[in-house]
């Protein structure tokens, strides 16, 4: 998922360089959403992985 975030971020940078503001904004917002989703899943994974065995 982090790979997709980097991909959309690079697309946003390239689109901004060539002057495609709408595409750049869309790609940047998708990258932000994916990054937040990655962070949430990483925190959940860490929390569930550190449980003590019963």
N, C-alpha and C positions, 0 to 999 in steps of 0.2 A: 504494500500500500504506500509505503514511503517512496518507492520508485515511481509510482503514478504521480505523486505529489511533485516530485522533482521534474518529471516530464511536463506536466501542465505549467509549472513555473517557468521552464525554459521556453515553452510555446508562448507564454505571456510576454516574456522578455523580447523574443524575436518579433512577435506581432507589434509590440510597442516601438521597436526600432524602425519597422517598416511603416508605421503610422496607422495601423489598424487598432484604433482605440477600443472599439466595442469588443473585438475578439480578445484583445489583451485583458480587458476588465473581466470578461467571462472566464477566461482561462485562469486568471489570478484568483477569482472567487472560488472556482472549483478546486484549485490547489489549496486554498485556505480550509475549505470544508474537509478535504481528504486528510490534511494534516491534523485537524482537530479530531477527526475520527480515529486516526492512527494513535494520537495521544491517549484518547479515552480507552481504546482497546489495549494499549500498552499498560496503562494503570490497572485496568481490570485484570489483565494477565498476571501482573506482578502481585496484586492482592490475592488472587486465587492460588497462585503458585507458592506463596509463603505460608500457607495454612499448615498447622501442625497435624501430623497424622493421628487419627483417633484410635 
